[in-house]
Amino acid sequence: MIERLSRGALLKILSGNVLSDGTCVIKFYSNNCHLCHALRDTYEEISNDYDDLYFFAFNIKDDPKISKVLKFKGVPNISMLKIRKGKKPEVKRITEPKKPDKQTWYTAQEIRNFIEKEK
């Protein structure tokens, strides 16, 4: 299951002000990005395969500067944050595909490979 992440909740995670440890995967998207919308079903399907990770979606309109903070260039983008109570999270970003999928930018396999490598 994917939950929409608010700006406040994301800032809490980034500051380490969380109640427990965990690992989350966040898809950063924009409402006017057709690739972001096309990636939705793939991301949802992948989220169902992992009981040990939290999956979120964050609309960059809620904080346009977040791409600079997390050092990614555009959307869609997938990041993984390893969260430890009281500490800033370890942030990993999926690499840009060499041959982007014309419909979704990232393929399901690229996302799965990223998650398996980084979790």
C-alpha positions, -999 to 999 in steps of 0.1 A, spaced: 0 0 0 12 35 -9 5 65 13 7 101 1 34 118 21 28 154 32 55 181 33 54 181 71 58 143 73 87 143 48 105 171 67 101 150 99 116 120 83 145 141 69 152 156 103 153 122 120 123 132 142 106 98 139 92 73 164 108 42 150 134 29 126 124 17 91 131 19 55 109 38 31 107 41 -7 93 74 -20 82 81 -55 85 118 -62 59 130 -88 42 160 -104 5 162 -113 14 173 -148 39 146 -155 25 119 -178 54 95 -169 46 99 -132 10 89 -138 19 60 -160 43 47 -134 16 46 -107 4 10 -114 39 -4 -116 49 13 -83 17 1 -66 24 -35 -78 60 -34 -65 48 -20 -31 27 -51 -27 57 -73 -29 75 -58 2 61 -62 37 93 -49 53 93 -15 35 71 16 36 60 30 3 51 67 -2 44 91 -29 53 128 -27 40 156 -49 69 180 -55 43 208 -58 41 205 -20 78 215 -17 94 225 -50 128 227 -34 129 191 -23 147 180 -55 176 202 -45 176 190 -9 176 153 -20 198 160 -51 176 147 -79 169 165 -112 133 157 -121 103 135 -118 95 108 -117 122 99 -92 124 70 -67 144 74 -35 150 51 -6 155 64 29 169 43 57 154 60 88 169 58 123 153 74 152 171 107 161 194 106 131 192 120 96 182 93 72 206 76 47 192 86 13 197 66 -19 184 76 -53 177 54 -82 200 61 -111 186 75 -143 180 48 -169 203 45 -198 173 39 -221 142 54 -204 109 36 -209 89 59 -231 57 54 -210 70 52 -174 106 63 -175 117 35 -151 108 -1 -157 95 -24 -130 127 -43 -131 149 -12 -127 129 -2 -96 130 -38 -82 168 -39 -88 173 -6 -70 152 -17 -40 170 -51 -37 204 -35 -40 197 -7 -14 175 -23 12 
